[in-house]
Amino acid sequence: MSTVDLAVIGGSGLYDMPGLHDVQTSDVTTPFGKPSDKITVGTLHGRRLAFLPRHGRGHVLSPTEVPYRANIYALKELGARYVISVSACGSLREDYRPGDIVIPGQLFDFTRERERSFFGDGLVAHVGVGDPFSPELSTALAGAVREVGGTVHETGTFITIEGPRFSTRGESNTFRQWGMSIIGMTTSPEAFLAVEAEMAYAVMAHITDYDVWHESEEDVTVEMVVRTLSRNTALAQKALAQLVAAMDDWEGDFAAHHALQGALITDLEAIPAETKEKLALLVDAYL
């Protein structure tokens, strides 16, 4: 399978888009297990795109059960340097309305039960994640959404909760007091793993509801989320197609592509051979 230019993690229907051809599916196994599902790879505007359904086809994996490390590692193996996450979110701001799209600039990890790093087992890395999303890719993505007619917000902090339950009213109002803008269940640790894998990562977050804090709007429900996401699928596909069509204008060597430079702290002689082999895809350039 040829090298992938850009990867998309999101719903299982995203790859069913106009113009995508030379489509193949790849059943991948990684040192961190199997990804959520088979990866679909196709060509659009002369570029190879990979699509990975985060929750598996048929939505069979809860947010906690998603094999985030295997997903990111598999896309790295395919050669992807840019990753777009398409996800649902709730709004914690009056001016961020259902149907709008947010390209967040910051991330707050409020999860508790997930593997957050590729590193360990004798190899320690301290990556800088002051800006967890790639500014360059985020700007390009926002431009693509705007170009196809979407209402897009280019700022905000995305809080990731463990799920799979929705928030209580007390939690939702507390997150608002903390200054959070949108809320979801899957961006952490996905974004941090992409940093460790030296891949530029950005989120196209589709607002489906006002969570449970809004006094005059309905509380979030599964039906509400699915309805809005279904309505926005075509918009997401058009925005992705526009992003790919303009790739010559925005692609480049970003800071994200060198995130491990200076991050490995373990003495090279002390790293177990098994760990070196397991993480070779990520660290060979630095060892």
N, C-alpha and C positions, 0 to 999 in steps of 0.2 A: 504494500500500500504506500502511495506517495506521501511525502511530507505534508503535514497540515499547516496552513497559513494562519488560521484563526479557529478557535474552538468556542462552542456555545453550550452552556449548561442550563437546562430549563425543562420545560414541559415536553412530553413525548411527541407532540404534534408539530413542533417548530420546524422540523426538517422537511415537512411536507409543503415546500414553498415553490412558487413559480420560478422556473428557470434553473432549478437545481438539477444537474444531470451527472452522468457517470457515477451513480450512487452505489456504494458498497457498504457492507456492514462488517465490523471487526469484533470478534470475541476475544477480549484481552484479559490476561492474568498478570498481576503485578506482585512485587514482594510484599505488598500490603493487602493482598487478596484481590478479588474480582471487583471491578467497578459496579455501579448501580445496574447497568444493563449493557447490551451490545452498543458499540459506538457506530453511528451512521456517518459516513464521509461522502461528500459530493462536491461537485465543481460549480461555482457560481462566479460569473464575471472573470473567469480565468483563474480563480483562486480555489484552493482546496479548503473546505470547511468541515469541521467535525462537530457532531451534535450528540450530546449525552443526556438522556433523561435522568434528572437528578434522583427522582423517587422511583425509577424503574417504570417500564411500560405498564400502564394500569394503576399507577400510583400505589405501589405495594410496600414502600419503605417509609417509615415515620421520619421526621427530621433528625431524631437521635440515631436512627438505624442507618442513615445514608453513609456509605463508606467513603468519606471525604478524601482520605489519603489515597485510596486506590483510584478514585476519580481523577484527582489532579495528577498523580503519577502517570496514569494511562495517557492522559492528554499530553504530558511532557514527553512520553515515549514516542508519540506520534509526531512530535516536532513543533507543536503549537507554541508560539511566543506571545500570543494575545488570547485572553479568555474573556468572554462576555457572559455574565450571569444574568439570566432573565428570571425574575422572581416576583411573587406577590408580596404586598406589604400593606399594613394598616397605617393610616395617617394619624399623627399626634399633633397636627397643626390645622387650624381652621382653613388656612389658605392653600393647603395641599389637599386637593379634592379627589374623590373617587373618579377614576378614569384618567387622571394625570399620571405622568411618569417622573420619577425622581432618579437623578444620577447622583448618589450621595458622595460627599467628600470625606466623611468620617464614619467610624465604626466603633460600637460599644458592645463588647462580648459579655452577655449575661447568661451564657450556657454553663452547664455544670458537668455533663456526663460524656464529653467527647474527647477523642484523641486530637490534640491540637498541634502536633509537630511531627515531622518525619524523623527528627533527631532524638538521640538517646542511645542506649546500648553501647556506651563507650565513646560516643562522638557528640560533643556539645556545640550547639550553635546559638548565638544570640543575635537574631536579625532585628534590624530597625524597622518598625512599622508605624512611625509617626504619621505617615500618610499611607494607609493600607491599600487605597485604591490608586491606580496609575492616573496621575493628572492628565497626561497626554491622551491616553485612551479614553478617559472619561469625557474630555472635551470633544473628541472626535465622535463619540457615541451620542452626546447631547446634540451635536450639530446634525447628525443623521436623523435623530428622532424629530427634530424641528423641521428638517427638510421635507419630511413626509407628512407633516401636518399635526404632529403630536404636541400636546401641552407639556412642556418639560421644565423641571426645576433642577438647577445645577448646584445646589448646596443642601446641606443637612446631614445630621448624624443618624445612622441606621443602628438601632439596637436589636441584637439577636437574642431571643429568649429560647429556652430549651424546648418548650412545647411537649407533646402535641396539643395540649389544651390551649385555649385562648386566655388572655389575661383577665384578672379580676379588675373591677373598677378601681380599687385602691392601687393596684400595680400600674394600671394605665395612667392614672392621674399623677402618680409618683414619677413615672418616666417623663411625663410632660414637664413636671417641675425640674427635672434634671436637665432639661433642654434637648431631649431627644426629638427627632423630627418624624421618623417612620419606624415601624416595628415589623419584624419578620422572624423566621425560625431557621434559616439555612445559610446565611452569609458568613457566620462564624462556625467552624474554623476555616471554611473554604477559602476566604480571602487571604488568611495568614499562610495557609499551605501554598497558595499560588506565589506568595512572596518568597517562601523558602525554595520553591522550584524555579525562581527567577523568571516568572511569567507576568507580563502586564495584565492586570485584572480590573474590570470595571463592572458595575451593576446597572442594569436597566430594571428599576423597581416599579412595578405597576401597582398603583394604589387601588385597592378594592373596597375599602371601608374606612370608617373612623374609629376602629377598634371598639372600645366600650365606654370611652370618656364623654362622648358628645351627647348633650342632653336632648337635642331635638332630632337626632339621627338614629336609625336602627343599630342595635348591637351587631357586631360581626357574626356571620354564620358561614358555613361551608357553601351553601347555595349562593350567597352573595359573592364570595370569593370566586367560585367557578364561573358565575355569570359574567363578571367583569373581565376575568382572564380570557374567557372565550371571545368576548367582544373585542379584546385588545390583541388577540393572536395575529390578526392580519396586520395591525399596526407594527407589532414587533417584527414580523417577517419583512415588511417594507423597510423598516429602519435598519435591520441587519443587512439587507440587500444594498441599501444606500451606503452603509458603512464599508462594505466590501468593495463596492464600485469606486469609492474614493480612497481606497487603501494606499495607492501610490502617493497621495497627498499627505497622509498622516503617519504612516508607519515609520519606524526609526529605531535607533538604539536608545532605549529609555533607562532611567535609573533602576527600574524594576528588574532589568535584565542583568544587573550586577549586585543583587541584594545580598549575596553570600560573601562578597568581597570584604574581608576583615571581620566576618561574623564567626568563623570557626576558631574556637579557643583551645581545643584539645591538642596536646602534643601529638604530632604525627606518629611518633613511634609507639604511642600508647593506644592507638585506635585498633580495635580487634579486626582481624582480616575479614571476618564474616560481616561486620558492619560496613567496612569499606566496600565490600562487594555489593551489599544490599543497597547502598546509597550512591553507588558509582555514577549513576545517571545524573545525580545532583551535584556531586562534589569532585568528580575527577579533575576538573579544570583547576581546582585549588589544592589538590594533593599531589 
